[in-house]
Amino acid sequence: MATKRFDWADFLRKVAIIAVPVALQNLLTTTGSMVDTMMIASIGQTEVGAVGLCAQFSSLMFSGYWGFVGGGMLFISQYWGARDDKGINRAYGLTLSCMMAVALFFAVMATCFPNLVMSLYTDKESIRQIGISYLKIVGFGYPLMVLSMAMAALLRCTERVRIPLYGSVAAVVTNIFLNWVLIFGHLGFKPLGVRGAAIATVIAQFVSVAIITFLGVKNGHPYLLAIKDHFKISRKFAGSYIKKCMPIILNEVLIGLGNMVINIVLGRQPEEAIAAVAVFRTLEGLVIGFFAGFSNAASVLVGKEVGSGNIDTAYRRAWRLVYLCQGVIGMVVLILVIFHTPILTVMGMSGESFRIAFGFLCIYAVAAFIRMGNWTQNDTFRAAGDAAYGTILEIAFMWIMLIPLVWTGGMILKLPTLLVFACCYVDEPIRYVLMQVHLFRGKWIKPVTPEGKAAMKEWKPKKG
């Protein structure tokens, strides 16, 4: 029997419906971060470096809760395909509970033990003191940030992607306006510097949660505020959830800790390099923002079909999503490299910090093309039920290859910053080949719904 011709027009339309709003949302967030950096850069490069290191602590929190987001999206997207309302509510309730536990831990660390946090990331006293004043305030926004992320994940998995976008628009506008008011002391307020930026961030997160909640209620979303159904969780379901999520959680936590080690190494480079790292991380967020659109598309478009029993459709969509993502990411990093001079200048880079930041961009332009392909494949595997394969590869390569290499180069051999930075990506090509082999074999399709399990018994991967 001939394989049915793949409908590219319908595929691209469905990808755009999910990926474009998510990419726009992340683009807005990154734009807000860039404006933050520009405003703080007008105070000084030391302030830029300090806030950048605080952002790395937020990234560690992200690693702590993102495993639950990935696991939650696995269940929610497949239950959405099977139209299992109870399953969606239970998966969201358990996901939200786990995420908030992580958020509260990091909020306590930031607000009560900021000196300990900053001492981990840098040995520069001037940077550490500025970071402490920022963390004490911004930590109060962590639970709001995580709540907003949980609601956005639920809405995206149920194909309501515009609501989180509107929440991000409101948050970014609020953040930029309050930065202008509080950092520099406009409209009669006292200039607060980086503390003003922290206050603006907390208020912006509150606005995001409020807007998402309001629009969810207004649009009659059946799951967002079905609170009494969120926590009807049986021991059997919790066990199944943890079993599926544990590889993802371990992956994110161990990768987060690995990235913390890398940031510790980079945080002990010269101050110009620390400022360049802060600016680079903001620009990296732009690239990851576009990737996130394809990641969500993979989770929904693949996970939904696996859950509803359309295995062949899920398989044929998967590898096309990977290559489509890589093509878009390639164009994004090329644009950043071409226009690096105005971008880096407006973000406060000059002299040695400019040279280092441009070097970061050039190295990342090559690495990101492969890296985002790896991430998309891993998210595709997770959405289809295989949370282990990509996880094992990523953890093994990071802790066996990358961490020893970066630590030795930066802390022992004292290699140049750019060479240490390049070491962070040496595993990506190897993993990409291994992930491609796994992708085309199709063994990553592991349904959690009865419909998917029944269809899987008859399915074999086909080309086309």
Secondary structure as GFF3:
##gff-version 3
##sequence-region A 1 464
A	DSSP	alpha_helix	8	41	.	.	.	ID=ss1
A	DSSP	alpha_helix	45	82	.	.	.	ID=ss2
A	DSSP	alpha_helix	85	112	.	.	.	ID=ss3
A	DSSP	alpha_helix	114	121	.	.	.	ID=ss4
A	DSSP	alpha_helix	125	138	.	.	.	ID=ss5
A	DSSP	three_ten_helix	139	141	.	.	.	ID=ss6
A	DSSP	alpha_helix	142	157	.	.	.	ID=ss7
A	DSSP	alpha_helix	162	184	.	.	.	ID=ss8
A	DSSP	alpha_helix	194	218	.	.	.	ID=ss9
A	DSSP	alpha_helix	227	230	.	.	.	ID=ss10
A	DSSP	alpha_helix	235	266	.	.	.	ID=ss11
A	DSSP	alpha_helix	271	308	.	.	.	ID=ss12
A	DSSP	alpha_helix	311	338	.	.	.	ID=ss13
A	DSSP	alpha_helix	340	346	.	.	.	ID=ss14
A	DSSP	alpha_helix	351	383	.	.	.	ID=ss15
A	DSSP	alpha_helix	389	397	.	.	.	ID=ss16
A	DSSP	pi_helix	398	402	.	.	.	ID=ss17
A	DSSP	alpha_helix	403	407	.	.	.	ID=ss18
A	DSSP	pi_helix	408	412	.	.	.	ID=ss19
A	DSSP	alpha_helix	417	422	.	.	.	ID=ss20
A	DSSP	three_ten_helix	423	425	.	.	.	ID=ss21
A	DSSP	alpha_helix	428	441	.	.	.	ID=ss22
A	DSSP	alpha_helix	450	456	.	.	.	ID=ss23
###
